[in-house]
Amino acid sequence: MSALIEFDEVCKYYQMGDTTVKAADHITMKIEKGEFVAIVGQSGSGKSTCMNIIGCLDVPTHGTYRLNGRDVGKMSRNELAAIRNEMLGFIFQQYNLLPRLNLMENVEVPLVYAGIGRTERHARAKEVLEQVGLGDKLKAYPAQLSGGQQQRVAIARALATHPRILLCDEATSALDPQSTQSILALIRDIHDKLGLTVIVITHQMSVVEQICTQVAILDNGAVAEVGPVSEVFASPSSQAAKRLVYPEGYDQPIASPGEHLIRIVFNGADSAKTPLIAHMAMHENIAASIVSASTRSIGGKTYGNMLLGIPGGAEELRRAMDYLGGTPDIIVEEVKPDEH
């Protein structure tokens, strides 16, 4: 059985004068029905191009994109519009609400284009607005709402067509921290209750770790790494993933003279709560310095990393790595000068 979303060597090229811009370069990946996936990358990585292709807003230059087994690249404009209405819901950074329409009317807009009758439109709009916590504001206007509330209306509008896939493009980037947490919780709740396939396009790793279960990291238009969020955060293998997961480590200067740098990776263990450095000082007489530290909770488990400066020579480095490496559920690695 084929995946719900399948990229096979997908490329998207643009010609700018004599220069060919490779916005997507031979991307191969699969997204199964019901997954909660993040597509992550820095600016220019190709994540927005991927979203446009997944959302049937664009088609590949080369390669094949199959949506529910259908080759999107072979569809006509009318077929693309039909499959967008049938299968896809979009949430963008900008809410794109019509200021002269009340909330019910805003949510009904895609239903009008889909040819849904008035009675059914009203029923659906009321249902989804209640679902996002705005059942008491059906006749309110966008200007009367906060940014977080306006984004909830946009989510309700996306849900009104009963999509199978929800595409969230930087959906919280314009919100304050409190509203961001509220919207992320709502998206996670929608995924859990409705069983939708949710794809989050973001540059914020904090969003990924809070709500997603799978992640694809893009770099220069290509897939650098893909896998479960917990595994990628615990032990990223690509340089692109390491830059995103360990930003502190990559921004730090070279170790002080007479020091070696090592990275401790917390892999979902209780060891993050243990005073490892103090214990190492007592048991091994090695007074390590903390260069940087970043931990987070994913699914109730602790993940993250810590950069330590180890004074002394190769023997002290070996003893420190042996001691720390004996702790359950952590990974210890030396950080070379060109890796941080």
Secondary structure in CASP SS format (residue, H / E / C, confidence):
PFRMAT SS
TARGET T0000
AUTHOR 0000-0000-0000
METHOD secondary structure of the structure
MODEL  1
M C 1.00
S C 1.00
A C 1.00
L C 1.00
I E 1.00
E E 1.00
F E 1.00
D E 1.00
E E 1.00
V E 1.00
C E 1.00
K E 1.00
Y E 1.00
Y E 1.00
Q E 1.00
M E 1.00
G C 1.00
D C 1.00
T E 1.00
T E 1.00
V E 1.00
K E 1.00
A E 1.00
A E 1.00
D E 1.00
H E 1.00
I E 1.00
T E 1.00
M E 1.00
K E 1.00
I E 1.00
E C 1.00
K C 1.00
G C 1.00
E C 1.00
F E 1.00
V E 1.00
A E 1.00
I E 1.00
V E 1.00
G C 1.00
Q C 1.00
S C 1.00
G C 1.00
S C 1.00
G C 1.00
K H 1.00
S H 1.00
T H 1.00
C H 1.00
M H 1.00
N H 1.00
I H 1.00
I H 1.00
G C 1.00
C C 1.00
L C 1.00
D C 1.00
V C 1.00
P C 1.00
T C 1.00
H E 1.00
G E 1.00
T E 1.00
Y E 1.00
R E 1.00
L E 1.00
N C 1.00
G C 1.00
R E 1.00
D E 1.00
V H 1.00
G H 1.00
K H 1.00
M C 1.00
S C 1.00
R H 1.00
N H 1.00
E H 1.00
L H 1.00
A H 1.00
A H 1.00
I H 1.00
R H 1.00
N H 1.00
E H 1.00
M H 1.00
L E 1.00
G E 1.00
F E 1.00
I E 1.00
F C 1.00
Q C 1.00
Q C 1.00
Y C 1.00
N C 1.00
L C 1.00
L C 1.00
P C 1.00
R C 1.00
L C 1.00
N C 1.00
L H 1.00
M H 1.00
E H 1.00
N H 1.00
V H 1.00
E H 1.00
V H 1.00
P H 1.00
L H 1.00
V H 1.00
Y H 1.00
A C 1.00
G C 1.00
I C 1.00
G C 1.00
R H 1.00
T H 1.00
E H 1.00
R H 1.00
H H 1.00
A H 1.00
R H 1.00
A H 1.00
K H 1.00
E H 1.00
V H 1.00
L H 1.00
E H 1.00
Q H 1.00
V C 1.00
G C 1.00
L C 1.00
G C 1.00
D C 1.00
K C 1.00
L C 1.00
K C 1.00
A C 1.00
Y C 1.00
P H 1.00
A H 1.00
Q H 1.00
L C 1.00
S C 1.00
G H 1.00
G H 1.00
Q H 1.00
Q H 1.00
Q H 1.00
R H 1.00
V H 1.00
A H 1.00
I H 1.00
A H 1.00
R H 1.00
A H 1.00
L H 1.00
A C 1.00
T C 1.00
H C 1.00
P C 1.00
R C 1.00
I E 1.00
L E 1.00
L E 1.00
C E 1.00
D E 1.00
E C 1.00
A C 1.00
T C 1.00
S C 1.00
A C 1.00
L C 1.00
D C 1.00
P H 1.00
Q H 1.00
S H 1.00
T H 1.00
Q H 1.00
S H 1.00
I H 1.00
L H 1.00
A H 1.00
L H 1.00
I H 1.00
R H 1.00
D H 1.00
I H 1.00
H H 1.00
D H 1.00
K H 1.00
L H 1.00
G C 1.00
L C 1.00
T E 1.00
V E 1.00
I E 1.00
V E 1.00
I E 1.00
T E 1.00
H C 1.00
Q C 1.00
M H 1.00
S H 1.00
V H 1.00
V H 1.00
E H 1.00
Q H 1.00
I H 1.00
C C 1.00
T C 1.00
Q E 1.00
V E 1.00
A E 1.00
I E 1.00
L E 1.00
D E 1.00
N C 1.00
G C 1.00
A E 1.00
V E 1.00
A E 1.00
E E 1.00
V E 1.00
G E 1.00
P E 1.00
V H 1.00
S H 1.00
E H 1.00
V H 1.00
F H 1.00
A H 1.00
S C 1.00
P C 1.00
S C 1.00
S C 1.00
Q H 1.00
A H 1.00
A H 1.00
K H 1.00
R H 1.00
L H 1.00
V H 1.00
Y C 1.00
P H 1.00
E H 1.00
G H 1.00
Y H 1.00
D H 1.00
Q C 1.00
P C 1.00
I C 1.00
A C 1.00
S C 1.00
P C 1.00
G C 1.00
E E 1.00
H E 1.00
L E 1.00
I E 1.00
R E 1.00
I E 1.00
V E 1.00
F E 1.00
N E 1.00
G C 1.00
A C 1.00
D H 1.00
S H 1.00
A H 1.00
K H 1.00
T C 1.00
P C 1.00
L H 1.00
I H 1.00
A H 1.00
H H 1.00
M H 1.00
A H 1.00
M H 1.00
H H 1.00
E H 1.00
N C 1.00
I C 1.00
A C 1.00
A C 1.00
S E 1.00
I E 1.00
V E 1.00
S E 1.00
A E 1.00
S E 1.00
T E 1.00
R E 1.00
S E 1.00
I E 1.00
G C 1.00
G C 1.00
K E 1.00
T E 1.00
Y E 1.00
G E 1.00
N E 1.00
M E 1.00
L E 1.00
L E 1.00
G E 1.00
I E 1.00
P E 1.00
G C 1.00
G C 1.00
A H 1.00
E H 1.00
E H 1.00
L H 1.00
R H 1.00
R H 1.00
A H 1.00
M H 1.00
D H 1.00
Y H 1.00
L H 1.00
G H 1.00
G C 1.00
T C 1.00
P C 1.00
D C 1.00
I E 1.00
I E 1.00
V E 1.00
E E 1.00
E E 1.00
V E 1.00
K C 1.00
P C 1.00
D C 1.00
E C 1.00
H C 1.00
END
